[in-house]
Amino acid sequence: MVGSSGVGVDKGKGVGAGVSQITKLFVSNLQEGSTPWEDKAGNRFGFISFKYVNDWKELVKKINGVNMGGCKLKVNVARFAVENNGIEGVPERRMNGDGESERLKTT
C-alpha cells in the first residue's frame, strides 16, 4: 500500500505476530511553538514515529525540506533510538537493566 506521501507502507504485522515495525525520525528546524525541545543554541527539534515503513530512505527524502510555517524541515533517522535497531548504518541501542539506553554496534 502507498501512503499519502507516496512512500510504501506495509499494513502487515511485521516480523512476527503482534510485533510492530517502528521507524523513528529526528526532525529539526521546527517553527516556534511546535515543540518544547530546544538545543543549547535555541534550535527547536522533535521526533516522529512511523509504523510499517518499507523504505525509510525514501520517507526521509520525501519529508526533508517540507515547508512548515515558513521553516524548511531537516529530517534524519534518529541515530540512537532503540526502535531503529536493524536499520543499516544506524548505531543499534538496547535498554539495560536500569531502563537506560546503551550502544551496541553500528550496522
VENDA-V966701 format. One record per backbone hydrogen bond with DSSP energy under -1.0 kcal/mol. CO is the residue of the C=O (numbers start at 0). NH is the residue of the N-H. E is the energy in kcal/mol with one decimal. If there is no record, write none. Layout:
CO,NH,E
CO,NH,E
//
This chain:
0,8,-3.3
2,5,-2.1
6,2,-2.4
7,53,-1.8
15,18,-2.3
20,51,-2.5
22,49,-2.5
23,77,-2.3
24,47,-2.1
25,75,-2.2
26,45,-2.5
27,73,-2.1
30,33,-1.6
36,44,-1.5
38,41,-2.0
42,38,-2.3
43,28,-1.1
43,29,-1.3
45,26,-2.9
47,24,-3.3
49,22,-2.8
51,9,-2.5
54,58,-1.8
55,59,-2.4
56,60,-2.1
57,61,-2.2
58,62,-2.0
59,63,-2.6
62,65,-2.1
65,72,-2.7
67,70,-1.3
70,67,-3.1
72,64,-2.8
73,27,-2.8
75,25,-3.3
80,83,-1.5
81,84,-1.6
83,86,-2.0
86,89,-1.9
91,103,-3.1
93,101,-2.6
95,98,-2.0
99,95,-3.5
101,93,-1.7
104,91,-3.7
//
